[in-house]
Amino acid sequence: MSQTITKHKIQVINQGQEFLCPSEISLLIGMETINSHCINVGCRGGGCGVCKIRVVNGSFSSKKMSKAHITDKELQDGFVLACRIFPTSDLEIEVIHSPDPKQIIV
């Protein structure tokens, strides 16, 4: 019996890009899988905050995020770490660029 994989359209509205992301993998990994570079990549585990984005529209599930990178107020305003969220619907997001490019790990 084959399992259907649900993919959601992710629109990066402040960059005019979009990609499909399965609900089983994080937004960041989904972006990397298609070799896109619209979201900054750091540690991939929530420890650095480099992949901070703002979800403008849509729903997602998430893993725990460090309050050092996402405060309660930011979370209420839609800010999340792309490595810690999993889409449950199509999403519209805005990328928040790292102020220090030297922090980006590839």
N, C-alpha and C positions, 0 to 999 in steps of 0.2 A: 504494500500500500504506500503510495507516494504522498508526501506531505507538501501542501501548498505553502510557498514562501510569500508572505505579503511584503510588497515593496511600496514605499511611500515616496512621493515627490518632495524633494527638499529644494526650496527656492531661496537663494542667497540674494535678497532684494537690493542690498547696497552694492552688489558686484555684478548683477545681471547674469548670474550663473544658476544652474540647477543640476541636480543629480538624483538618482533613485537610491534609497537606502532600505534594506530589509529591516523589519522590526526586531529581529533577533540580534543585531549588532549595533554598536554605538554609532552615533552620527559621524564621529571622527574617523572610525575605521571604515564606515561606508564610503566616506569621501576618499580616503586613501585607496580603497579597493579599486576605484575607477580611475586612479591616478590623477585626481583633481588636486588643486592646491589653494582652494578658496578659504580654508580655515587654517590658521597657524597650528603647527604640530609641536608639542613638547614631549612630556614624559609619557603620555597616553594613559595615565592612571589617576589623574586628579590632583597630583602633588605640586604642579608648577603654575597652573592658572593661565597658561599661554593660549589655550583653545577657548577662552571665554567668548560666548556669543550671546545674543538676545533673541529669544523666541518671540516673534511678533504675533504669530497666529498658528494654531494647531495644538495637538496634544502629544504627550510623551510620558514614558516612565523613566525613572532615574535611579541611579545608585547614589549613595551618600556623597556629598560634596563638602570639601573643606571650607569652613567659615573664614579662613584666611584669604580665600580667593572669591567666595560668593557669600556675601552677608545676607541676613534674613531680608533686609530691604531690597537688595539686588534681586534675590530670588522672587520676591513679590512683583518686581518690575520686569520679570521675564529673563533675567540674566542666568545663565547656566554654563557648565563646562561641556563642550561637545563630546568629550571622551566619556562622560558619565550619563548621557541621555540616550534613550532608545525611542524612535518615533512610533506612535500608535495611530497617527493620521498623517496626512500631508502637512508639511511645516513651511512657514515663511520665517526666515531668520535674518539677522544682521550680524556680520562679523565685527568683532571688536579686536583691533590689531594690538599686538604687544608693543608697549612704548619703547622697549629695548630689544632690537633684533638679535642682539648677542645671546638673549635668553632662549632663543628658538633652537631646539635640538632636532637634528634630522637623522 
